[in-house]
Amino acid sequence: MAKDAWTDPDPQPGDFDAELALLDERAFEYHDGDAAARLRVLVSVEGEDAARLERIAEARGLRPGEVVAELLRDADRSAS
C-alpha cells in the first residue's frame, strides 16, 4: 500500500531507520521505568452513557473512574 504524506499518520514505521542506524549506541539511554508510576487517562462520556456510568458506580459503591478501571481489567482478562 502506498504512503500518502498528506493523510497517513506521521511518522510511519521505518521512517527514521536509516538515521537511527547511523547513531552510536552511546546516543541512547535505557531506563527500567518506575513500577509505582501512574497513568491518568481522560475519558469523555456524554448523555445516556454518562448517566448509565453514574448509576452503575452508585449501585456498586464506587467512583465512576473505578467502574471504568474494572471494565478495562475485565476486557483485558477476556482478551487473554
C-alpha positions as CSV (number, residue, x, y, z in Angstrom):
1,M,0.0,0.0,0.0
2,A,1.4,3.4,-1.0
3,K,2.2,6.0,1.6
4,D,0.4,9.3,1.4
5,A,2.4,12.1,3.2
6,W,-0.8,14.2,3.4
7,T,-3.1,11.7,5.1
8,D,-1.0,9.0,6.7
9,P,-0.2,9.2,10.4
10,D,3.3,10.7,10.9
11,P,5.8,9.3,11.5
12,Q,5.4,5.9,9.8
13,P,7.2,2.8,11.0
14,G,10.6,2.7,9.3
15,D,10.7,6.5,8.6
16,F,13.8,7.0,10.7
17,D,15.5,3.6,10.4
18,A,18.3,4.9,8.2
19,E,19.0,7.8,10.6
20,L,18.9,5.6,13.7
21,A,21.3,3.2,12.1
22,L,23.9,6.0,11.9
23,L,23.8,6.7,15.6
24,D,26.3,5.2,18.0
25,E,25.0,3.1,20.9
26,R,26.1,5.9,23.3
27,A,23.3,8.1,21.8
28,F,20.7,6.0,23.6
29,E,19.7,5.8,27.3
30,Y,17.8,2.9,28.7
31,H,15.7,3.1,31.8
32,D,13.8,0.4,33.7
33,G,11.0,2.8,34.4
34,D,9.1,3.2,37.7
35,A,6.7,0.3,38.7
36,A,4.9,2.7,41.0
37,A,4.2,5.2,38.2
38,R,0.6,6.0,37.5
39,L,-1.2,6.9,34.2
40,R,-4.2,9.2,34.2
41,V,-6.5,8.8,31.2
42,L,-9.2,11.4,30.5
43,V,-12.3,9.6,29.2
44,S,-15.3,11.6,27.9
45,V,-18.7,10.1,28.4
46,E,-21.8,12.0,27.5
47,G,-25.6,11.8,27.6
48,E,-27.1,8.5,28.4
49,D,-23.7,6.8,28.8
50,A,-22.7,9.3,31.5
51,A,-26.0,8.7,33.4
52,R,-25.5,5.0,33.0
53,L,-22.0,5.2,34.3
54,E,-23.1,7.2,37.3
55,R,-25.9,4.7,38.1
56,I,-23.5,1.7,37.9
57,A,-21.0,3.5,40.1
58,E,-23.6,4.4,42.7
59,A,-25.0,0.8,42.7
60,R,-21.5,-0.6,43.3
61,G,-20.5,2.0,45.8
62,L,-17.6,3.1,43.6
63,R,-16.5,6.2,41.8
64,P,-17.1,6.3,38.1
65,G,-13.3,6.0,37.4
66,E,-13.2,2.8,39.4
67,V,-16.0,1.4,37.3
68,V,-14.1,2.2,34.1
69,A,-10.9,0.6,35.6
70,E,-12.9,-2.6,36.4
71,L,-14.3,-2.6,32.8
72,L,-10.7,-2.4,31.4
73,R,-9.5,-5.2,33.7
74,D,-12.4,-7.4,32.7
75,A,-11.9,-6.7,29.0
76,D,-8.2,-7.5,29.3
77,R,-8.9,-10.8,31.0
78,S,-11.4,-11.8,28.4
79,A,-9.0,-10.9,25.6
80,S,-6.3,-13.2,27.0
